[in-house]
Amino acid sequence: MNPQSLLHNLLSKLTPEYFAGQVIPGAFNVLVILILMLLALRAARMVSTRLFAVFQKRKGDTEFMKRADTLRSVVRYILNLTIVTVALVMILGELRIDIAPVLATAGIVGLAVGFGAQTLVQDVIAGFFILLDDQIRVGDVVEIAGKSGLVEKVDLRMTTLRDMSGNVHYVRHGKIDFVTNMTKDFSNFVFDIPVAYHEDVDRVASVIQKVHEDLRGDPSFSHDIIAPMEMLGLDRFTESAIILRARTTTRPIQQWRVAREFNRRLKMAFDEKNIEMPFREITVHMAHDRKGGFPRFAAEAHGNADTK
């Protein structure tokens, strides 16, 4: 059949009866499907929100809220994907497109893509187990794949981090071998406090504990510190100082705020008690010649004398 006869047959079908019986009802049905899809997407957002509304009743439980936010985003993503897929299949049916060959072709294409997209499958599987084990949640501070920062988003494929400088890192779950969660359930901060060798260790330890007790009694920090300071004692000796080690336990993600304020107050207390936090000491030995003199320094001194 030549192009002219093909065009003639096509135009012959475009009759008012064809539009009234086929095109208009099909277009109307497609429009209805699109409207229903938008309503379903909105309903999915409401369901995912109300599904975890029970978590909102425990606003004081930060860990519970983190897990709720993470699971809510994943559930919403799955619901949206399902709704769009179903709507697309229904629209193809209204357009009189046979779905069976399309699904068969999609299966073959999907198989071919699957061999070339093994990293994607690896990311999704790894992400499923990360969520199942509750390793990473929105709001945690973690270190993964050599990057650290605040978790802003977690889905099945990747985790989004934002570091202290504001940089955003997108980490694929397939690249995650180890997860270091610094804000799971509670947080610790370890203090290594250097003091001079001549200081009384017991006196210094009592001053450190007194500073921490005062900080814990401050209403601005009492809610964040959940246990008394552990004074671990004299940890090691260095070239110019002895190192006292202590540890404080705080609510998740509050350890750095508490540590900065503790360090500020400890410096003030050491100044008040005349407790020395020494600089590093270095002993310098001057080289001399075989006669016991210092020829280079003598020459420099002689040169300086000539210039005066």
HELIX and SHEET records of a PDB file:
HELIX    1   1 PRO A    3  LYS A   13  1                                  11    
HELIX    2   2 PRO A   16  TYR A   18  1                                   3    
HELIX    3   3 PHE A   19  VAL A   23  3                                   5    
HELIX    4   4 ILE A   24  LEU A   51  1                                  28    
HELIX    5   5 ALA A   53  GLN A   56  1                                   4    
HELIX    6   6 THR A   62  GLU A   94  1                                  33    
HELIX    7   7 ILE A   99  GLY A  116  1                                  18    
HELIX    8   8 GLN A  118  LEU A  132  1                                  15    
HELIX    9   9 HIS A  173  LYS A  175  5                                   3    
HELIX   10  10 VAL A  201  GLY A  217  1                                  17    
HELIX   11  11 GLN A  255  LYS A  273  1                                  19    
HELIX   12  12 PRO A  295  THR A  307  1                                  13    
SHEET    1   A 5 VAL A 168  ARG A 172  0                                        
SHEET    2   A 5 MET A 158  ARG A 162 -1                                        
SHEET    3   A 5 LYS A 147  VAL A 154 -1                                        
SHEET    4   A 5 VAL A 141  ILE A 144 -1                                        
SHEET    5   A 5 VAL A 179  ASN A 181 -1                                        
SHEET    1   B 3 SER A 187  VAL A 195  0                                        
SHEET    2   B 3 ILE A 242  THR A 250 -1                                        
SHEET    3   B 3 GLU A 230  PHE A 237 -1                                        
END                                                                             
